[in-house]
Amino acid sequence: MEPAGRSAIVTGGAGGLGAACVRHLTGFGLKTVVFDLHADRAKELAESIGPAAAAVSGDVNDDDAVQAAISAAQALGTLSVVVNVAGGGIAGRTVARDGTPHDKDAFVKVMHMNAIGTFNVTRLAAAAMSRNEPNEEGERGVVVNTASIAGIEGQAGQLAYGAAKAAILGMTLPMARDLAPAGIRVCAIAPGTMGTPVMLGAPEAMKARLVETIQFPRRMGRPEEFALLVESIVRNPYLNGENIRLDGALRFPPK
């Protein structure tokens, strides 16, 4: 998909991976909406880019906020790309060492932040993209969702986060099949340990432990490398229904 005249929405667009995507997408010609809960950060990023970006604040599970992001993207161009990055997690075991069971509300909250939010933005944005004029491939849009290798091999204490990211991975193929008649492709990226500002701010000893089982290159992934993979998915019309690891051959140990 060529970017001229088209626009994108990046959820969680003011965060580490999201902001890298916003900068990269606008850099190769897509006008982009920074959709994020943090209004000030979203506005600051959009203003730093200029007229190729706009900021919308809101929750991915708030239909009105999602529709506002869709409208803002359509004002910039033909909404053709959605990158769902918004999410988060908590640490907690099914039963803690002291015998306390996992908090149910916390589990539900993580599912909402990740899986349900991804579903909600996609269902509404895909409905809008389905009305686009198709290109020569019959393509009308692309959805890129963000999972994690925790959704494949979650560690002890990652129950809620791993389950939520596994749900995103599980959406990929049926969502691609659902949206095929509309000419909308769907892929998901499962990052490993990424060097976001939060991760880079961790103590040096912790960062050393985080990278010791990464095979090559033995470092955290760069947000720009995540954004580069997003671009590859957008540009390659035969990538569809695929979950793609981005992890330097990392495999999580049990804990």
ChimeraX attribute file (.defattr): number of C-alpha atoms within 10 A of each C-alpha:
attribute: neighborCount
match mode: 1-to-1
recipient: residues
	/A:1	20
	/A:2	13
	/A:3	19
	/A:4	12
	/A:5	13
	/A:6	20
	/A:7	27
	/A:8	31
	/A:9	34
	/A:10	25
	/A:11	33
	/A:12	28
	/A:13	32
	/A:14	29
	/A:15	23
	/A:16	19
	/A:17	24
	/A:18	27
	/A:19	24
	/A:20	20
	/A:21	31
	/A:22	31
	/A:23	23
	/A:24	20
	/A:25	26
	/A:26	20
	/A:27	12
	/A:28	12
	/A:29	15
	/A:30	27
	/A:31	29
	/A:32	34
	/A:33	31
	/A:34	33
	/A:35	33
	/A:36	27
	/A:37	20
	/A:38	17
	/A:39	15
	/A:40	14
	/A:41	18
	/A:42	24
	/A:43	19
	/A:44	14
	/A:45	20
	/A:46	24
	/A:47	14
	/A:48	10
	/A:49	15
	/A:50	11
	/A:51	12
	/A:52	20
	/A:53	27
	/A:54	24
	/A:55	26
	/A:56	27
	/A:57	24
	/A:58	20
	/A:59	20
	/A:60	29
	/A:61	17
	/A:62	13
	/A:63	14
	/A:64	12
	/A:65	19
	/A:66	25
	/A:67	16
	/A:68	16
	/A:69	29
	/A:70	24
	/A:71	16
	/A:72	23
	/A:73	26
	/A:74	21
	/A:75	13
	/A:76	20
	/A:77	18
	/A:78	23
	/A:79	31
	/A:80	29
	/A:81	29
	/A:82	26
	/A:83	27
	/A:84	26
	/A:85	27
	/A:86	25
	/A:87	22
	/A:88	16
	/A:89	19
	/A:90	14
	/A:91	13
	/A:92	18
	/A:93	17
	/A:94	16
	/A:95	12
	/A:96	11
	/A:97	8
	/A:98	6
	/A:99	8
	/A:100	10
	/A:101	12
	/A:102	17
	/A:103	13
	/A:104	10
	/A:105	9
	/A:106	15
	/A:107	19
	/A:108	13
	/A:109	16
	/A:110	23
	/A:111	24
	/A:112	19
	/A:113	19
	/A:114	27
	/A:115	25
	/A:116	20
	/A:117	24
	/A:118	27
	/A:119	20
	/A:120	17
	/A:121	25
	/A:122	23
	/A:123	13
	/A:124	14
	/A:125	23
	/A:126	24
	/A:127	12
	/A:128	19
	/A:129	25
	/A:130	19
	/A:131	13
	/A:132	16
	/A:133	13
	/A:134	15
	/A:135	12
	/A:136	8
	/A:137	10
	/A:138	14
	/A:139	21
	/A:140	25
	/A:141	30
	/A:142	28
	/A:143	27
	/A:144	27
	/A:145	28
	/A:146	26
	/A:147	31
	/A:148	26
	/A:149	24
	/A:150	22
	/A:151	23
	/A:152	17
	/A:153	15
	/A:154	22
	/A:155	17
	/A:156	14
	/A:157	18
	/A:158	20
	/A:159	21
	/A:160	27
	/A:161	28
	/A:162	24
	/A:163	20
	/A:164	29
	/A:165	28
	/A:166	21
	/A:167	19
	/A:168	26
	/A:169	26
	/A:170	16
	/A:171	21
	/A:172	22
	/A:173	18
	/A:174	12
	/A:175	19
	/A:176	21
	/A:177	16
	/A:178	14
	/A:179	20
	/A:180	17
	/A:181	12
	/A:182	20
	/A:183	21
	/A:184	24
	/A:185	30
	/A:186	28
	/A:187	25
	/A:188	27
	/A:189	23
	/A:190	22
	/A:191	21
	/A:192	21
	/A:193	22
	/A:194	22
	/A:195	18
	/A:196	18
	/A:197	12
	/A:198	10
	/A:199	15
	/A:200	13
	/A:201	10
	/A:202	11
	/A:203	9
	/A:204	10
	/A:205	8
	/A:206	11
	/A:207	17
	/A:208	14
	/A:209	10
	/A:210	17
	/A:211	19
	/A:212	11
	/A:213	16
	/A:214	20
	/A:215	13
	/A:216	12
	/A:217	12
	/A:218	16
	/A:219	19
	/A:220	21
	/A:221	20
	/A:222	16
	/A:223	19
	/A:224	19
	/A:225	16
	/A:226	23
	/A:227	21
	/A:228	16
	/A:229	16
	/A:230	23
	/A:231	17
	/A:232	13
	/A:233	24
	/A:234	27
	/A:235	14
	/A:236	11
	/A:237	14
	/A:238	10
	/A:239	15
	/A:240	22
	/A:241	19
	/A:242	17
	/A:243	23
	/A:244	18
	/A:245	17
	/A:246	19
	/A:247	23
	/A:248	19
	/A:249	14
	/A:250	20
	/A:251	16
	/A:252	17
	/A:253	10
	/A:254	9
	/A:255	8
